[in-house]
Amino acid sequence: MAFCSKCGAPVNDGAVVCTHCGCAVSGGANAPVGQLKTNRGLLKYILLSLITFGIYGIVVMSAVSTDINTIAGRYDGKKTMHYCLVYFLFSWLTLGIVPLVWTHKISARIGSELSRRGIGYSFGAGTFWLWGILGSLILVGPFIYLHKLLKSMNLLAENYNING
């Protein structure tokens, strides 16, 4: 086991940053570009979106689209379209079809990255269709989908911050 040169905390073998202070412990090829946020939550999302008249929700979803490109881009060779393009341009232009396709694709991409990294959390395109669309019949389904999306992105960001 190695130790951080800045704070002296023990660091797992193969880790590229210290989990205690965030200092880079090795300059490996998998070193993260930067630290991604891991504090996304449903209650925070709802409350701040209400206070900011939806702006916070757009910012969070933009960060999700950017973060999944950062986390998975070098492994799957894909690039997810930025959420603002989907929301402001293509949603009204295609009568709501592009946001459905975009959400399906980003959910599938997040699910495959969770599997690739060995994170035991169930999420994917099926989660979107079952909770996000079909679950809207019971009113709480889209909230459950959003919670699962934010949690899966927190897990991916946490893994990325440690392992690159």
C-alpha positions in Angstrom: 0.0 0.0 0.0 1.3 3.5 -1.0 1.0 6.7 1.0 0.0 10.2 -0.2 3.0 12.5 -0.5 0.9 15.5 0.6 -1.1 14.3 3.6 0.4 10.9 4.3 -2.9 9.0 4.1 -2.9 5.4 2.8 -3.7 5.1 -0.9 -4.9 2.0 -2.6 -2.7 0.4 -5.2 -3.6 1.6 -8.7 -5.4 4.8 -7.4 -4.4 8.0 -9.1 -5.6 10.4 -6.5 -5.7 10.4 -2.7 -9.2 9.9 -1.4 -8.4 12.0 1.6 -7.0 15.2 0.1 -7.5 14.8 -3.7 -3.8 15.1 -4.5 -2.5 13.2 -7.5 -0.4 10.2 -6.4 0.7 9.0 -9.8 0.8 10.4 -13.3 -0.6 7.3 -14.9 -2.4 7.1 -18.2 -5.8 6.8 -16.5 -5.4 9.9 -14.4 -8.6 11.9 -14.2 -8.9 15.2 -16.0 -10.3 16.7 -12.9 -12.5 15.9 -10.0 -16.2 15.4 -10.9 -19.1 16.4 -8.6 -20.5 13.6 -6.5 -23.2 15.5 -4.6 -26.2 15.2 -7.0 -29.4 14.5 -5.2 -33.1 14.4 -6.0 -34.3 16.7 -3.1 -31.6 19.3 -4.0 -32.5 19.0 -7.7 -36.2 19.6 -7.0 -35.8 22.4 -4.5 -33.2 24.3 -6.4 -35.0 23.8 -9.7 -38.2 25.3 -8.1 -36.2 28.3 -6.7 -34.4 29.0 -9.9 -37.5 28.4 -12.2 -35.9 25.3 -13.8 -32.4 26.7 -14.5 -30.7 24.5 -11.9 -32.3 21.4 -13.5 -30.9 22.4 -16.9 -27.4 23.0 -15.4 -27.4 19.6 -13.7 -28.5 17.7 -16.8 -25.9 19.6 -18.8 -23.3 18.5 -16.3 -24.6 14.9 -16.6 -24.1 15.0 -20.4 -20.6 16.5 -20.1 -19.6 14.1 -17.3 -20.6 11.0 -19.1 -18.5 12.1 -22.1 -15.6 12.6 -19.7 -16.0 9.3 -17.9 -16.9 7.0 -20.8 -15.6 8.8 -23.9 -12.2 7.1 -24.2 -13.7 3.6 -23.6 -16.7 3.5 -25.8 -15.8 6.1 -28.4 -19.2 7.8 -28.2 -20.1 11.4 -27.6 -23.4 12.3 -26.0 -25.1 15.5 -27.4 -25.1 18.4 -24.9 -28.4 18.7 -23.0 -28.9 22.3 -23.9 -29.0 21.4 -27.6 -31.5 18.8 -26.9 -33.6 21.0 -24.6 -33.5 24.3 -26.4 -33.2 23.4 -30.1 -34.2 19.8 -30.9 -37.1 19.3 -28.4 -39.5 21.7 -30.1 -38.1 21.1 -33.5 -38.9 17.4 -33.4 -42.0 17.6 -31.3 -40.3 15.9 -28.3 -38.8 12.9 -30.1 -35.2 13.8 -29.7 -35.4 14.2 -25.9 -36.8 10.7 -25.7 -34.1 9.2 -27.9 -31.4 11.2 -26.1 -32.6 10.1 -22.7 -32.7 6.5 -23.9 -29.2 6.6 -25.2 -27.6 8.4 -22.2 -29.4 5.9 -19.9 -28.0 3.0 -21.8 -24.5 4.6 -21.9 -24.5 5.2 -18.2 -25.7 1.6 -17.6 -23.0 0.1 -19.7 -20.3 2.2 -18.0 -21.6 1.1 -14.6 -21.2 -2.5 -15.8 -17.8 -1.9 -17.4 -16.5 -0.4 -14.2 -17.9 -3.2 -12.1 -20.3 -1.0 -10.1 -23.2 -3.0 -8.8 -26.0 -0.6 -9.4 -28.9 -1.4 -11.7 -29.5 1.4 -14.3 -30.0 1.5 -18.0 -32.4 2.3 -20.9 -35.0 0.0 -19.4 -35.0 2.2 -16.2 -35.9 5.2 -18.4 -38.7 3.4 -20.1 -40.1 1.7 -17.0 -39.8 4.5 -14.5 -39.5 7.6 -16.6 -42.2 6.9 -19.1 -44.4 4.1 -17.8 -44.0 5.2 -14.2 -45.5 8.6 -15.0 -48.9 6.8 -14.8 -48.3 6.6 -11.0 -46.9 10.1 -10.9 -43.8 9.2 -8.9 -42.1 7.2 -11.6 -40.2 10.1 -13.2 -38.9 11.1 -9.8 -37.6 7.6 -9.2 -35.9 7.6 -12.6 -34.3 10.9 -11.8 -33.1 9.7 -8.4 -31.6 6.6 -10.1 -30.0 8.7 -12.8 -28.4 11.1 -10.3 -27.2 8.3 -8.0 -25.7 6.4 -10.9 -23.8 9.5 -12.0 -22.6 10.0 -8.5 -21.3 6.5 -8.4 -19.6 6.8 -11.8 -18.1 10.2 -10.8 -16.8 8.8 -7.5 -15.2 5.9 -9.3 -13.7 8.1 -11.9 -12.3 10.5 -9.3 -10.5 7.6 -7.7 -9.5 5.4 -10.6 -9.6 7.7 -13.6 
